Amino acid sequence: MLDQQLSPSGVRPDVQTYDVAIVGAGIVGLTLACALKESGLRIALIEAKPRSIGLSQRRAYHISLMSGRILAGLGVWNQILPQITTFEQIDLADADCPAVVALQPRDLGTPALGYVAEHCVLLQALQQALLNAENVEWLCPATVLDANYNPDRTRLTLNADGQKIQIASRLLVAADGARSPIRTAAGIATHGWQYWQSCITAVIRPEKSHGSIAREHFWSSGPFATLPLPDNRCQIVLTAPHAEAQALMQIDDRAFLAELDRRYQGKLGQLTLEGNRLLFPVQLMHSDRYTQARLALIGDAAHCCHPVGGQGLNLGIRDAAALAQVILKAHDRHEDIGDLRVLHRYERWRKLENLVILGFTDLLDRFFSNRWWPIVLLRRLGLRLMRQLRPLRSIALRLMTGLSGRHPSLAKQSIGTKLRSTRAE
């Protein structure tokens, strides 16, 4: 039986105490842990699934220029870059309109426009970066049964391999996804809506080269994105009304590939499907607040957006970098990192920026998933203006690449720079 005697802080002497407990060891949670690994703070990573499960996921993501810079600041970019695709062109098209807007690096003044990386590649690099981090402890697999918020720390009861254990932390960070049990138990409300659409994701291999071009083709049923992967593969994200998406999941592979070929107008040649198709609903969600005393939300636990433009994961990576910067600066000033006044700095930084992107993706989906002819004429006029006016292309690219808004100092460092310097901003 555990000793029930309490220390002056209200925590039993045998309870492990940490400075930061991160619930959720996905890409966003690991980004935060990597950003804090040289801080001297004691970190607990709590993850419900074995680490091997995440490494088996083959889903791919658009990685923005800002996210690439953050990963470079973490020192993992050299490992990631050879295993992913760098794209230098984004093609935007509207339904069967022949005019295509080709966004290129010269529109932004950068050598590239973004990257496409598979989940397992990102996760493996971040996990390896933490292998020798003496101040980071994995509690995995483990789930949080209860969180008790006290004035000076949070006490967590965990289920680890069928046994209940207790830990205490000065700050609890929820990186546990859109249905975050931590957020729900803390009583933090959310607002938003379910879209009328679902998304189908799949990996295909075209006969012709994808040319390292990212494509966003807007149809009245929803956006259809093509992300180039290594070995001439493509991740497709097809958005359609629920009934249409369900129907596309029901048809056989040959009929599904025929539908894709129709959308590509045969330009990629014969298509081959690799692996299974996956279906998921689409929602917009924003938490009423990102913080309370001893608690901060990051990533999907704080917000979800429509997948058009591939912004979701990138917002979470920026959340993690911003929160790490706030924590490091407060730690150097000998402030309480779980104090609400400290955590409000993170919320003020990220909440409005995230809201802008949520609004931007919502507007894109509603504006282009529309058959009303005045809207059709207006959006095609907008695409024509984008083709002719470089400033419009630049503004759109700054939003899409994450280069608008405040830049975390982690992203300003070159590869190999020690993260301790993030405190000097």
N, C-alpha and C positions, 0 to 999 in steps of 0.2 A: 504494500500500500504506500502511496506517495505521502511524504511528509507534508502535513497541513500547515506547518509554521510559516508565517509570512515574513518577508524582509520589510524594512521601513517603506519601500516603494510599493508594497502590496503584492509582490510576486514571490512565490515560494523559492527558496534557494536552489532547488533542484530543477527549476524550469529554465530551459535555454532562452537566453535573451539576445535579441538582434537589434540592430539599428533600423534596418529596412527589411520587411517581409514582402516579397513579390508573389502574388498568387496568379499563376499562369506563366508557364515557361515556353510560350510560343515565341515568334519572332520579335514581337514588341516587348514582352517581358524580358527576354534575353538581351535585347538592345539596352534596356535600362541597367540590367546587371553588369553588362560589359562596360558601360559608361561609368559605373561606380566601383569597378573592381580594384582600382588603384587609390581609392579614396581613404582607406583605413577604416571605413565603416564596415560593420559586420552585416552580411546580406544573407537572407534565407530565400531560396527559390522553391516554391511549393507548386507541384504539378501533379494533376490527377492521373495522367497517363504515363506509362513507361517512355523513356526518351526515344526508344527505337521506333515507337509508333509514328512520331512526327517525321522521322527520317524516311519513312516509307511513303509519305504523301507526295504525289507527282504534280499537284496543282502549280500553275505558274502565275506570276504577278508582274505587272508593270512596276518597275523601280525607277522613281523619278531621279533627276539630277541631284536634287537636295538629299534624297535618301542615300544615293551613292556617296555623296560627300560625307554624310554622317557615318556611314559604314567605313569609309576611308579613315575618318578620325578615330574610329574604334580599332583600327589596325587589322581589319579582316578583309579589306577590299582586294588585296593582292591574291588571296586565296579564292575569292568569289569570281573575279572578273574573267579568268580564263574559262569558266564553266557556264557563262551566260552569254546572251546576245546583246550587243550594243547596236542601237538603231539610229540612223542619221536622217531618217525621213518619216513623216507621219502623213498619210493620205486621208483626207476627209472627203466623203462623198454623200450625196443625198439621193436615196432610192435609185431610180433609173436615170437620173440626170447625168449626162456624160461628163460634165465639168467636175474636175477633181482639184481640191486645194492641196498642194504639196508643201507641207511645212518642213523647212530645212534649217540646219545649224546657223546659217548666215542670218536667219531671221531673229536669232537670239544672241548671236555672238559667242557661241559655245562650240566645242568640237563635236558634240553629239547631242541628241535630244532625249535619250533615256536608255533604259535597259529592260530586258525581260529575264527573270530568274525563276527557277523552280524552287518550291518550298524547301525541299530537302537540301538543296545547295546552301541556301541562306541559313537554315537551322544548323546544319553541320558546322559551318564556319563559326557561328556564334557559340555553339556548344564547345568547340575546340578552344576558342579564345578563353573559356572559363576553366579549362582543365586544371591549370596550375594556379588558379586564384585561391589563395589560402583563406581569404576572408569571405568566400562565397560557398555556402553549404546547400546542397540539393536535398530536399525532402520530397522524394519521388519514388513510387506513386503515393500521393497523400491528398486528401480532400479536407477542406475546412468545414467543420461541423458547427462551430460557433465563434463569433468575434465579439469580445466584450471591450468596449472603448472606455478607458479610464483617463483621468486628467493627464497622466504622464506617459502612458503607453497603452497599447492594445494587447489583450490576452487572447490568444487563439487556441481553440481545441481542434486537433487534427485527428483524422482517421488514417493511420499509416499501417498498411498491411493488417488491417483488422484490429489494431491496437489504438487506443486513445492516448494521445500525447498532448502536452501543452507547451506552448512557446509564448514569448512576449516580445513585442517590437515597438520601437518608438514611432514608426510609420508603417502603415499597411498600404500597399499599392495593389489595386485591382486591375489585372491585365487578363481577366478571365472571360472575355468574350461578350458578345452582344446580349446574352441572357444572364449576365454576371450575377451569380448568387450573392457576392459580396455587396454589390450595389443595391440589390433588392433588399437584403437584410438590413442595410444601413438606412433604408427608407428614402433613398434618393429617387425621385420621380423622373420619368422621361416623357418626352412628347415626340410626335412624329406620326407616321402612317405606313401601312403596307401598300406597296404599289399594286397595280392591276396586272403586273407582269411577273414572270419567273425567268431565270437565266439557265441556259444549258451551257455547260463547259465540256470541252473535249480536246483531245490532241489529234491533229491530223498531219499527214506527210504528203505534201503536194508533189506532183511530177516535176514541175518547174520550180526554179529557185524562188524563195520568198523575198530575196533581195535585201534582207535585213530591214524591211519596211514594216512599220506598224500601221495598221489600217483601222479606221473607225468609219463604218458605213451605216448611215442612218436610214432606217426603213420606218414606214408608218407604224409597224408593229413593235418597233423598238430598235435600239442600237445593235450592231453586229460588229464586234471587234475581232481583229486578228493580230496576235502577238507573235513575232518571230522567235523561234527557239533554236538552239544549236542543232546540228545534224539535219538541217533543212526540215525541221518540224515546226508546227504552229499550234499555239493554244488559241482556240476560238471561244468567244463568249457571246452567245446568241440570246438576245432578250426578246421575249414575245409575250402576249397575253397568256394568262394561265392555261386556258383550254388549248390554245395553239401549241404552247410549250409541251403540255402533256401529250398532245398528239404526235409531236416530233420525237418524244421519248418512246412512243409506242411502235413507231415504224422500224423496219429492219435497217441494218447498217447501209445497205445499198441505196435504199430510198432516202435515207438521211444525207448521205454523201451527194446524191443527186440534187437535193435541195441546196446544199452548200455550193455545189458547182453552178447552179442557177444564179445564186447571189454573186459569185465571182465572175459570172459570164464566161466561164471556161478559161479565164486568164492564167490560172495556176495549173492547168492540165489535170490529169487523172489524180484523184484524191484517195488516200488510204487512211482509215481510222485506226488509231493506236490506243488501246485501252477502252475503258467504258465511258459512256456519257454520264454526266452528273447533272442533277436538277436542284436548284435551290430558289426559294422565294426572295424577293427584293424588298427592302424596307429602308425608310429614312427614320433615324432615331437620334435624338439629342438629349443628353441628360440635363436636367434643370441646373445642376451644379456639378463641378468636377471634384470638389474637395469638401471635406469637413474635418474637424480636428482629428488628427491621427490617420486620415484616410485620403488617398488620391486615386482618381480613375484615369486610365490611359487606354488608348486604342479603342477597340470595339466596345469595351465596357462603358466608354464615355459617349460614343457616337458611331453611327453607321450611315453610309450614303449609297446612292445608286452606283453600280459599278461602271457606268459610262465614264471614260477617261482614266479608269484604274487608279482612283485616288485613295481608296480605303486604307490599305496597308501603309501607304506613305504618310497619311495623317498620323497613324499610330506611331510610326518611327520618329516623326517630328515631336510628338507628345513626349516620348521617352527621352529624347535628347534635351528637350526643354526642361522637363522635370529633373533630370540629372544635373543640369546646370544650376537650377534653383537650389537643389539639395547641397551641391558642392559649395556654392557661395555661402549659404547659410551655415554650413559646417565650419568653413574657414572663419566665419565671424563669431563662432561659438554660440550660434542661435539654436533653438530647439527645432529640429528639422520636421517635427510633426505638428508644430504650432500652426494654427489656422492662418495667422498673419503671414507666415512664410509660404504656406501652400497657396494662398490667394495670389501670389506672384505668378505661379504657374498657371492658375486658372485665368487670370487677366491676360496672360500672354497667348494662350492657346484657344480659349473658347471662341473669341470673335473670329480668329483666323479659320478655325474649323467650320464655323457657321457660314462663312463666305463660300467655302468649297461645297458644303452641303447644299447651299442655295444654288450655286453654279451648276452642279450636277443635276439637281432637280429641274432647273430651267432648261438645260440641254435636253433631258429626256422628254419633258412635256412639249417643248418647242418643236422637236424633230419627230416625236411619235404622234403625228397629227396629220390628218388628211384634209382639214379645212383649207380650202384653196387660198384664202388671203394669207394664212400662216405659211403655206407652201411657197407662195410667191415671195413673202418677206424673208424666209430663211435662205432661199436660193439667191436672193439679192444680197443677203449678208455674206454668203459664201463667195459670191462674185467680188464683193468689196474686199474680202480677205485676200483673194487672189491678187488684187491690184494694189492694196495698201499694206505696206510692210508694218507700220505701227500696229495695225489690228492683229496681224499674225504674231507680233512680238508680245502684245498684251495677253493673247490667248495662251501662248507658249509659257509665259511666266507663271500663269496659274497652273498649267498642266505639269510643269516641271518642278513646282514647289519653290521657285526662286522669288516669288512675291512674299511679302510679309517679313517678319523678323527672322534672321538666320541664327540658329544656335551656334555658339562659338566652337562646338565640336565639329561643325561642318566647315569651319574656316581653317582647320588644321590640315597639314599635309599628312600623308600616310607615314606612320611611325612616330608622330609627335605624341608625347605622353599626355594622357588625358588630364593630368593634374593641372595643366596650364589652362583648362577651361575655367578655372576659378578666378583667373586674372582679368576677365572681361570687365 
